[in-house]
Amino acid sequence: MGASHSAPTPDVDDVQSLDQLPSARTATGEDFDFKSTRNKVTLVVNVASACGLTTKNYADFASLQDRFGDDLVILAFPCNQFLFQESGSSKSICAFAQKRGFKGTVFEKCKVNGKAASHVFRWLKRAQRVRRVQWNFGKFLVDRKGRVRGYFSPHTRPMEFEDAIKALLDEPVDADAS
């Protein structure tokens, strides 16, 4: 809840790809450099521990991570905007995710809608022309070039778009991007 929520969010109007975004703070307090997503297929999702969709989504995340390994990056952004279903501390959120086999990166709690929305979600929504994230577990699929290629509603399970992930993974790696 501290200073990170009151600080102004970075401007993303000129950002063209995920790897150009300014860094974001992980739940462990580190700055995450989005350049690390270059040449990776990335799934960005807002998560909540106390949601009815939690168990199935985390199970699917674990299955996808087991199947695709390091070629698929999953970035989880805890959000407490929807019926206060993510009220835990960063430490408890990380423990919750790890207990469910999550191997991706968990970020600090953020807002995904409204004026105080995280710069990451402001950019994702603009890039995909999504007005607002509907609920917990709204999922943005990003290709190897950092372009948003799809938004999947909270009620769409990750395994339901496994073929879309596979298709993006089958696209060639950009040899010029490093």
N, C-alpha and C positions, 0 to 999 in steps of 0.2 A: 504494500500500500504506500510506501514512502515516496521519496522524491521522484521516482520513475513515473508515477501516475500524474504528477503535476507538471512535469517538464513538458515543453512543447514538443510535438512529434515532428520528425524531419519532413521536409518537403519532398514529395516524390513525383511532382508533375512532369519532370523530364526523364524519369527512369523508364527505360525501354525493356529491361529484362530483370529477372529475379536476382541475378548475380551482381546487378548494379545498385541494389538497395543498400542504404546505410545499415550498419550492424544493428542487431537487437540483442538484448540481454537474456541469457539463458537462466533457467531456474537455479543453477549453481553459481550465478553471479558473473559468468564469463561473457565477453562480447562475442557474438556469433557473426562471422564474416560470410556473407552470402556468396562471395566468390567461390566458396567451397562447394557450391551446388553446380558450378559450371560443368557441363558435360554429364550431368546426372539427371535422371528423371526424379522429380520432387513432388511429394504430396504434402500440402500445407493444410492443417486442420485445426479448428478450435475445439478444445476438449473440455470435458467436465467429469468429475469423479462420481457425482451423485445423480446421473441422468439415466433414464431407462434405456438409452442407446449405448451406454458405456461398454457393457460386457461384450456385446457382439462386435463393436468397432475395434476394441483393443484386441480381441481374438483374431479378427481379420488383419489388423496391422501386423501382428506377430507372424501370421501365415505368409503374408506378402514379403515381410523382411526375411523369413526363412527361405522363401522361394527365390527372391531376386537379390538378396545379399546387399552388398555395398552399392550396387547399381541403382537402387531405389533409396532415396533419402526421404524420411518422414519427419516433418517438423510439427510438433504439437504445441499449440498455444492455449494454455488454460484460460478460460473466460468465465466470469461470474455474472455476466449480464442476463442470463436466462434463468429466472427463478432461483438465483443464488445457488446454483448447483455445483459451483467450484469454490468453496469457501476455505479450503485448506491452505496451509503455508506451502511455499515452494518445496521445502524438504518433504512434506507429507505427499504432495502431488507427485514428486519424482519417485518416492517409495511405492506409491500406488501404481504408477505406470510400470515400474520395473517388476513388481509382483505379478503383473499381467503379461510379462514377456516383452514389453516394449523396448526396442533397441534404438529408437530414434532420439532426437534432441527435444527436450522439454524446455520451454521458455518461461519467463516470468509471466504472471497473470497479466492479461491485457483486455482492452475492450476491442470488439470487432465492428461495432456500429457506433454511429454518432460522432460528434465533433472531437471527442477524445479517443477515437479509434486509433489503434496501432497503425503506424506508417505501413507496415507489412500488409495489413488488411485493407487499408485505403488503396494501396497500389493494386492488390489482387482484384478487388471489386471493380476498380476502374478498368483494369486490363481485360477483364472478362465481361464487363458491362452488367455486373450484378449490383443491384441497388442496395441490398442489405443481406447479411448472413441471416438465415431464417431461424436458426436454433443451434444448439451444440452439435458438433460434428458436421458442419458444413465443410466440404472438401474441395480444394483447388488442386488440379493436376497440372504440373508445369513440365515442359519438355526439356531436352538437353540444352537448348539454346536460351532457356530462361523465359520462354513465352508461355503464358497461361493457355492451356489447351482445353480445359473443361472445368466446370463447377458441378459438383454432385451434392444433392440435397442431403440434409441430415438423415433422412430415412433410406437413402441409398447406401447399402453396405459396401465397403471397399472391395470385397470379392466380386461384387456385381460388375465392377469395371476393371477387373483384372486384365481382360483382353485389351483394353485401351492402354493400360500401363505397359503390357507386353509390346504392343505396336510402337509405342514411343521408345521403348528400350531397343527395338529393332532398327530404329532410325540411326543413320551413321553418326559417329562422334565427330565433332568439329575439330579437326586437327590443328586449326589456327588458334583455337581458344585454349589458353593454359592458365 
